[in-house]
Each structure stands twice: as C-alpha cells, then as structure tokens.
C-alpha cells in the first residue's frame, strides 16, 4: 500500500485527471493521426492499471520491500536496465508513407544496442546452469555490438571477456571494448570455414581455458538468443496493444527476427514478418527462393575475402540455428546507398542518430509500407546509435571514397527504391 487512504485517492484522481485531459486532446481537440487515440488510450489504460495495483496492494513485479509500491521499486543494477525499451513513432516516415511506422529504441539499452538483451540472456542462463562462475571467461566473435554487451554483462557477473572481431569493423567498437576491460583480437575477414575466422578463434579461446570456467557465447547458434527476443516480441505486443500489421528487420545472427516473429505470430498469426537484407547477404534469396545464394558471392565472381557492405551487424551467407526459427513471410533487398541516405534522413527530420543496421531497418519499413498500402502499423528496431559508426558509416571521408556521399534533402523518400 502507498500511504493512507487519502494519499491513495489523490494518486488515482491525479492519474484519472491526467488521462481525461489527454483523452480530450486526442479525441475532442482532434489530431491528424487516426491511430493515435487508440494507441494513447492503450497506454493510459496500462498506466491506470499500474496505479491501481500500486494503491490496492496488487503485485507489481518488484522486489520485496515491505509493501512499498512497485512504482517506487529500486532496480537491481545493470540487469534491470536492459530491455523494456520505448516504442516510438517516427513521424516523418509515418506521414510520408501513410502508415504508422513505429520503432523499438534499442539504442537506449545501457550498452547502447539491442545486443544487451542477448548478452544478458546468454550469461544468465550459463550462470543458472552452473556453466559459468565468477572469475570465468566469456568469449565471442563479433563485429562489435555483441562484444560490447558481453563485456559489460560479464563484468556485472564478475567475469572477464575476450572478443575476436574483423579488422574492418569500425575502430571505435574495438576501442570501446578495450575501455570496458575486454581483451580484443582483430583479425582479417575470412570465410567462416577458415580456422582463423573471428568466431572460430573465440570458440578455441573458450575451449583452451584450463579451469573449465569459460563460456563461448555462440550468439549465432545459441537458442538463448532466440529466447531473449521472445521477450522483445512480447514487449511489442504490449506496447501496441496487439494492434500492428507487420514487423520488419534485418538479420545477422537471426535472433531478433526469429524471437520477435515467434512471439508475434503466437498471439497474432495474421501479423506479417519481413526481412530486409543488405548487399552481399544470401538471406533474401533464402526467404524468397529457398536457396542460400547471392550474386556477389557467385562462382567466378567471389573475391579472396567475402563481399563487404557498409552495413554492419546484419547480412550473412549461411543459415544459422536462430534464423532457421524465424517465421518470415517475405523479404526486401536494401542497398548501402539507401541505408546511408536513411540515416541522414532520420537525423535531418527526427534528430535520431542511428547506426547502419537501424537505418537499413527503416529502409525496410518504408518498403513494407509501400507494399501493404496506407493505414497499416509497421514496427521495426533501431538496433543501435550512430556513435559506434563514426569512422565508417558516419564518416564523410569514408562515404566519399565509397561513392556514397548523401545527396537527398528534405522529407521525400525518393532515395528508397
């Protein structure tokens, strides 16, 4: 219970009064967005339900605190900062497409990316099962974001981290890992079948631990990745009140699109799930034709090292255990040009400074909106912020060298093919 009966009544009256004012503004004063009232009222309903539980002594999910309100609950360190990210409306994209384009703001996780969810799930499960103890070593091969999340979460559980990564990933990711206390090894990009692929190097490092107190995170194959994003899907359902028509995302490990699609379709089978795939990735053809193939990797065209794209964190040329769980209805191709232009579009029109995979996801959202037509609600993921991409994706010099200097202006979406 919170205070005495008078305090409880004040709380409810304040909440009810605020709800009434906002409802008036939305329903009476009128807004240009037809779906805004239903979404806002759903959030108001959730708020009032939470307040009711607080003043009536109902369960709020908080720690034992002698009856204190769940609204006053103190979080348990890093763990309670991960997940439950806001779902935001991207106004410019919504108005230009005639659809409601909503995005999970995953860059607000403490490690700055959606990978915090996976890192936490992997380590929590390993600790609970006795496979990892304080003082142990957590290893992974990653282009950066998962490594940052693992280094942070490992420290929270009293463990160390070793991260192997390709040497063409943005240098600031390696610098951040080192600042977090991780041991970092940068390697030449090679095929996953090569023993010196960064993932294989990380796997061997865990196996070499003499005391056995080590964990290879194995983000591409571990079902913990999928399970982490079942929760992401459940959050989306709760935040939209189940009122959405489509979800779109790129895929690297495949965990996000697999977990979210499973959660959405379990409750709302009619929700459509789409993949957006960058250049050099085979997943588009896997979804649309059933074959893992990409023109850039075709026999006779394949380079000594795999084809590279400016978009980091998504796109792959093998079928992972996580992606094989995804329930995908269709796919779209995205280009480096579209991703670069979209990142600048979001900064120019929304003040959102996002990374390359987040920009590609928004390209996908526009393509889905055009395919479905106006009046639909489409959800995507803003995977991380742009601060990890300053030396490449957000570097004017690098973009100029790659022939990708942004050219679009204003709010038009003509750059999306």
ZAZATOR-449118 format. One record per residue (C-alpha): residue number from 1; residue in one letter; x, y, z. Coordinates in steps of 0.2 Angstrom, whole numbers, plus 5000, padded with zeros to 4 digits. Each point is the difference from the previous one (the first is absolute). Example, Ala and Ser with C-alpha at 12.3 -4.5 7.8 and 13.67 -1.06 7.14 Angstrom:
2
   num   residuo   east   north     up
     1         A   5062    4978   5039
     2         S   5006    5017   4997
END
This chain:
417
   num   residuo   east   north     up
     1         X   5000    5000   5000
     2         X   5006    5018   4997
     3         X   4996    5012   5014
     4         X   4983    5001   5008
     5         X   4983    5000   4991
     6         X   5001    5019   4997
     7         X   5016    4998   4991
     8         X   4994    4986   4990
     9         X   4985    5010   4994
    10         X   5011    5014   4995
    11         X   5010    4989   4989
    12         X   4985    4993   4991
    13         X   4992    5017   4998
    14         X   5017    5007   4993
    15         X   5001    4985   4988
    16         X   4982    5001   4995
    17         X   5001    5019   4997
    18         X   5015    4998   4990
    19         X   4992    4986   4989
    20         X   4985    5011   4998
    21         X   5010    5015   4994
    22         X   5010    4990   4987
    23         X   4985    4990   4994
    24         X   4991    5017   4997
    25         X   5015    5006   4990
    26         X   5000    4985   4990
    27         X   4982    4996   4997
    28         X   4991    5017   5002
    29         X   5014    5013   4994
    30         X   5004    4988   4986
    31         X   5017    4994   4993
    32         X   5006    4997   4982
    33         X   5004    4982   5004
    34         X   4985    4988   5000
    35         X   5009    4986   5010
    36         X   5007    5012   5014
    37         X   4984    4999   5011
    38         X   5000    4981   5001
    39         X   5018    4999   5004
    40         X   5000    5014   5013
    41         X   4985    4993   5008
    42         X   5008    4983   5001
    43         X   5015    5008   5009
    44         X   4988    5010   5012
    45         X   4991    4984   5004
    46         X   5017    4991   5004
    47         X   5004    5015   5011
    48         X   4984    5000   5010
    49         X   5001    4981   5002
    50         X   5018    5002   5007
    51         X   4994    5014   5012
    52         X   4986    4989   5006
    53         X   5011    4986   5004
    54         X   5011    5012   5009
    55         X   4987    5007   5012
    56         X   4990    4984   5002
    57         X   5015    4989   5005
    58         X   5000    4990   4984
    59         X   5016    4992   4993
    60         X   5011    5011   4990
    61         X   5015    4989   4997
    62         X   5011    5009   5011
    63         X   5012    4994   5014
    64         X   4994    4997   5017
    65         X   4999    5017   5008
    66         X   4988    4999   5015
    67         X   4985    5004   4989
    68         X   5007    5015   4991
    69         X   4993    5004   4983
    70         X   5007    4992   4985
    71         X   5001    5018   4993
    72         X   5014    5003   5013
    73         X   5009    4984   4996
    74         X   5019    5002   5000
    75         X   5008    4991   4985
    76         X   5013    4986   5003
    77         X   5015    5007   4992
    78         X   5004    4998   4981
    79         X   4988    4985   4998
    80         X   4985    5011   5003
    81         X   5006    5013   4987
    82         X   4999    4988   4986
    83         X   4984    4998   4989
    84         X   4983    5009   5002
    85         X   5006    5013   4987
    86         X   4988    5013   4994
    87         X   4990    4998   4984
    88         X   5000    5016   4991
    89         X   4991    5007   4985
    90         X   5011    5006   4986
    91         X   4989    5015   4994
    92         X   5009    5004   4984
    93         X   4999    4982   4993
    94         X   4983    4998   5006
    95         X   4993    5016   4992
    96         X   5010    4996   4984
    97         X   4994    4982   4998
    98         X   4982    5002   5007
    99         X   5004    4986   5012
   100         X   5004    5000   5019
   101         X   5019    4996   5000
   102         X   5005    4996   5018
   103         X   5017    4995   5006
   104         X   5007    4992   5016
   105         X   5014    5012   5006
   106         X   5012    4986   5004
   107         X   5015    5013   5000
   108         X   4993    5005   5018
   109         X   5006    4983   5007
   110         X   5015    5004   5012
   111         X   5012    4992   4988
   112         X   4993    5011   4986
   113         X   4993    4986   4989
   114         X   4987    4986   4998
   115         X   5014    4987   5004
   116         X   4999    5004   5019
   117         X   4985    4989   5000
   118         X   5009    4985   4992
   119         X   5016    5002   5011
   120         X   4989    5001   5016
   121         X   4990    4984   4995
   122         X   5016    4990   4995
   123         X   5009    5004   5016
   124         X   4985    4998   5012
   125         X   4996    4983   4993
   126         X   5018    4995   5001
   127         X   5001    5005   5018
   128         X   4984    4992   5005
   129         X   5005    4984   4993
   130         X   5017    5000   5008
   131         X   5010    5002   4983
   132         X   5007    5016   5005
   133         X   5006    5007   5017
   134         X   5008    5016   5007
   135         X   5017    5002   4993
   136         X   4996    4991   4984
   137         X   5004    5005   4982
   138         X   4986    5004   4988
   139         X   5006    5000   4981
   140         X   4991    5004   4984
   141         X   5004    5005   4982
   142         X   4991    5015   4995
   143         X   5000    5016   4989
   144         X   4999    5010   5016
   145         X   4983    5003   5008
   146         X   4998    4983   5007
   147         X   5017    5001   5007
   148         X   4997    5016   5009
   149         X   4984    4993   5008
   150         X   5009    4984   5005
   151         X   5015    5010   5008
   152         X   4988    5010   5010
   153         X   4989    4986   5005
   154         X   5015    4989   5004
   155         X   5007    5013   5012
   156         X   4983    5001   5009
   157         X   5001    4982   5003
   158         X   5018    5000   5006
   159         X   5007    4993   4984
   160         X   5013    5005   4986
   161         X   4997    5001   4982
   162         X   5010    4996   4984
   163         X   4994    5007   4984
   164         X   5006    4995   4982
   165         X   4994    5012   4986
   166         X   5004    5004   4982
   167         X   5013    5013   4997
   168         X   4988    5010   4988
   169         X   4987    5003   5013
   170         X   4999    5018   5007
   171         X   5015    5003   5011
   172         X   4990    5009   5013
   173         X   4992    4983   5004
   174         X   5017    4992   5004
   175         X   5004    5016   5010
   176         X   4984    4999   5010
   177         X   5003    4981   5004
   178         X   5017    5004   5006
   179         X   4994    5014   5011
   180         X   4987    4987   5008
   181         X   5015    4989   5005
   182         X   4998    4987   4986
   183         X   5015    4992   4991
   184         X   4998    5003   4982
   185         X   5007    4991   4985
   186         X   4997    5008   4982
   187         X   5002    4988   4986
   188         X   4999    5000   4981
   189         X   4983    4996   4993
   190         X   4999    4982   4993
   191         X   4987    4987   4997
   192         X   4992    4992   5015
   193         X   5007    4984   4994
   194         X   5018    5007   5003
   195         X   5008    4996   5017
   196         X   5005    5018   5003
   197         X   4982    5007   4997
   198         X   4997    5011   5016
   199         X   4986    4988   5006
   200         X   5011    4985   4999
   201         X   5014    5009   5009
   202         X   4988    5005   5014
   203         X   4993    4982   5001
   204         X   5018    4993   5002
   205         X   5004    5013   5013
   206         X   4986    4994   5011
   207         X   5005    4981   4998
   208         X   5018    5004   5005
   209         X   4995    5006   5017
   210         X   5009    4989   5012
   211         X   4988    5001   5015
   212         X   4984    4997   4989
   213         X   4992    5016   5006
   214         X   4997    5007   4983
   215         X   4986    5003   4988
   216         X   5000    5002   4981
   217         X   4984    5011   4998
   218         X   4997    4993   4983
   219         X   4987    5014   4996
   220         X   4996    4993   4982
   221         X   4995    4983   5006
   222         X   4995    5001   5018
   223         X   4981    4999   5003
   224         X   5003    5012   5014
   225         X   5000    5013   4987
   226         X   4983    4995   4994
   227         X   4993    5000   5017
   228         X   5007    5017   5004
   229         X   4989    5007   4985
   230         X   4985    4991   5005
   231         X   4999    5013   5013
   232         X   5003    5014   4988
   233         X   4985    4993   4990
   234         X   4990    5000   5016
   235         X   5004    5018   5003
   236         X   4995    5005   4983
   237         X   4983    4991   5002
   238         X   4997    5009   5017
   239         X   5006    5017   4993
   240         X   4989    5000   4985
   241         X   4985    4991   5009
   242         X   5002    4987   4987
   243         X   4995    5012   4986
   244         X   5013    4998   4987
   245         X   5001    4993   4982
   246         X   5018    4997   4997
   247         X   5017    4998   5007
   248         X   5016    5003   4990
   249         X   5018    4997   5004
   250         X   5017    4996   4993
   251         X   5009    4984   5006
   252         X   5018    4996   5005
   253         X   4999    4986   5013
   254         X   4981    4999   4997
   255         X   4995    5001   5018
   256         X   4990    5016   4999
   257         X   4989    4996   4986
   258         X   4998    4982   5006
   259         X   4995    5004   5018
   260         X   4989    5015   4995
   261         X   4991    4990   4986
   262         X   4997    4986   5011
   263         X   4993    5010   5014
   264         X   4989    5011   4988
   265         X   4993    4985   4990
   266         X   4996    4990   5016
   267         X   4988    5014   5005
   268         X   4996    5008   4983
   269         X   5003    4987   4986
   270         X   4994    5013   4987
   271         X   5014    5012   5004
   272         X   5012    4999   4985
   273         X   5019    4999   5003
   274         X   5013    5007   4987
   275         X   5018    4999   4998
   276         X   5011    5014   4993
   277         X   5017    4994   4994
   278         X   5015    5010   4995
   279         X   5012    4997   4986
   280         X   5010    4985   5000
   281         X   4988    4990   5011
   282         X   4992    4984   4995
   283         X   4984    5001   5011
   284         X   4989    5009   4988
   285         X   5002    4986   4987
   286         X   4997    4987   5015
   287         X   4984    5008   5004
   288         X   4993    5003   4983
   289         X   5008    4985   4990
   290         X   5005    4988   5013
   291         X   5018    5000   4995
   292         X   5015    5008   5009
   293         X   5007    5010   4986
   294         X   5006    5018   4996
   295         X   5007    5007   4984
   296         X   5015    5008   5008
   297         X   5006    4983   5006
   298         X   4996    4990   4984
   299         X   5013    4988   4993
   300         X   5012    5010   4989
   301         X   4996    5016   5009
   302         X   5005    4996   5018
   303         X   5015    5010   5006
   304         X   5014    4993   5011
   305         X   4990    5007   5015
   306         X   4981    5001   5002
   307         X   4991    5014   4992
   308         X   4998    5015   5012
   309         X   4986    5012   5003
   310         X   5001    5017   5010
   311         X   4985    4993   5010
   312         X   5007    4991   5016
   313         X   4991    4988   5010
   314         X   4988    4992   4988
   315         X   5002    4990   4984
   316         X   5008    4982   5000
   317         X   5003    4986   4987
   318         X   4996    4985   5011
   319         X   4984    4994   5008
   320         X   5002    5002   5019
   321         X   4990    4990   5013
   322         X   4991    5016   5006
   323         X   4995    5006   4982
   324         X   4993    4982   4997
   325         X   4987    5004   5014
   326         X   4994    5016   4992
   327         X   4982    5000   4993
   328         X   5003    5012   4985
   329         X   4987    5004   4987
   330         X   5010    5010   4987
   331         X   5016    5009   4997
   332         X   5007    5016   4993
   333         X   5017    5005   4994
   334         X   5008    5016   5007
   335         X   5016    5009   4993
   336         X   5014    5009   5008
   337         X   4994    5016   4992
   338         X   4983    4998   5007
   339         X   5007    4997   5018
   340         X   5011    5015   4999
   341         X   4987    5011   4994
   342         X   4987    4994   5013
   343         X   5012    5003   5014
   344         X   5002    5018   4994
   345         X   4981    5001   4998
   346         X   4997    4995   5018
   347         X   5013    5012   5006
   348         X   4993    5014   4989
   349         X   4982    4997   5004
   350         X   4999    4992   5017
   351         X   5016    5004   5009
   352         X   5003    4981   5001
   353         X   5019    4995   4998
   354         X   4999    4982   4996
   355         X   5012    4986   4994
   356         X   5001    4992   4983
   357         X   4989    4985   5004
   358         X   4987    5011   5008
   359         X   5000    5011   4985
   360         X   4998    4984   4989
   361         X   4985    4995   5011
   362         X   4991    5016   4996
   363         X   5004    4998   4982
   364         X   4991    4983   5002
   365         X   4985    5009   5009
   366         X   4997    5012   4985
   367         X   5001    4985   4988
   368         X   4987    4990   5010
   369         X   4989    5016   5002
   370         X   5000    5002   4981
   371         X   4996    4981   4997
   372         X   4986    5000   5013
   373         X   4992    5017   4996
   374         X   4995    5014   5011
   375         X   4992    4998   5017
   376         X   5011    4986   5007
   377         X   5010    4999   5016
   378         X   5018    4994   4997
   379         X   5013    4997   5013
   380         X   5019    4999   4999
   381         X   5015    5001   5011
   382         X   5013    5014   5002
   383         X   5014    4988   5004
   384         X   5013    5013   5006
   385         X   5005    5018   4999
   386         X   5012    5008   4988
   387         X   5014    5003   5012
   388         X   5008    4983   4996
   389         X   5001    5004   4982
   390         X   5009    5016   4999
   391         X   5015    4993   4991
   392         X   4990    4992   4986
   393         X   4981    5002   4998
   394         X   5000    5018   5007
   395         X   5017    5005   4993
   396         X   4998    5013   4985
   397         X   5018    4995   4994
   398         X   4996    4981   5000
   399         X   4983    5003   4992
   400         X   5008    5010   4986
   401         X   5014    4987   4997
   402         X   4986    4987   4998
   403         X   4989    5011   4989
   404         X   4987    5001   5013
   405         X   4999    5019   5004
   406         X   4982    5004   5005
   407         X   4991    5010   4987
   408         X   4982    5000   5006
   409         X   4992    5015   5009
   410         X   4983    5004   5008
   411         X   4987    4987   5005
   412         X   4998    4991   4983
   413         X   5003    4981   5000
   414         X   5005    4999   4981
   415         X   5017    4993   5005
   416         X   4991    4984   5006
   417         X   4999    4989   4984
END
